[in-house]
Amino acid sequence: DEDGLSIILVSHDLGVIAGLCDRVIVMYQGRIVETAPTRELLRHPQQAYTRKLIHSQPEMTTPG
């Protein structure tokens, strides 16, 4: 946004999204169900589908 550029990144991997995006749009069955700044959306999801996406991500653990 600082450079006046935008990208559209389509992914179910919210870890990747969190690392690359300032704002997220969540779609379900071809419709927008939620949009928010990334940190806000990950901390306080408003929609059930968004919560399911967040909780479907495997937790990162250190081997051993």
ChimeraX attribute file (.defattr): number of C-alpha atoms within 10 A of each C-alpha:
attribute: neighborCount
match mode: 1-to-1
recipient: residues
	/A:1	7
	/A:2	5
	/A:3	5
	/A:4	5
	/A:5	6
	/A:6	9
	/A:7	8
	/A:8	8
	/A:9	11
	/A:10	10
	/A:11	10
	/A:12	13
	/A:13	13
	/A:14	18
	/A:15	13
	/A:16	11
	/A:17	16
	/A:18	16
	/A:19	9
	/A:20	12
	/A:21	16
	/A:22	12
	/A:23	14
	/A:24	20
	/A:25	16
	/A:26	19
	/A:27	14
	/A:28	10
	/A:29	6
	/A:30	7
	/A:31	9
	/A:32	10
	/A:33	15
	/A:34	16
	/A:35	16
	/A:36	16
	/A:37	13
	/A:38	20
	/A:39	14
	/A:40	13
	/A:41	21
	/A:42	18
	/A:43	10
	/A:44	12
	/A:45	19
	/A:46	15
	/A:47	12
	/A:48	10
	/A:49	15
	/A:50	21
	/A:51	15
	/A:52	11
	/A:53	15
	/A:54	18
	/A:55	11
	/A:56	12
	/A:57	12
	/A:58	9
	/A:59	7
	/A:60	6
	/A:61	6
	/A:62	5
	/A:63	4
	/A:64	3
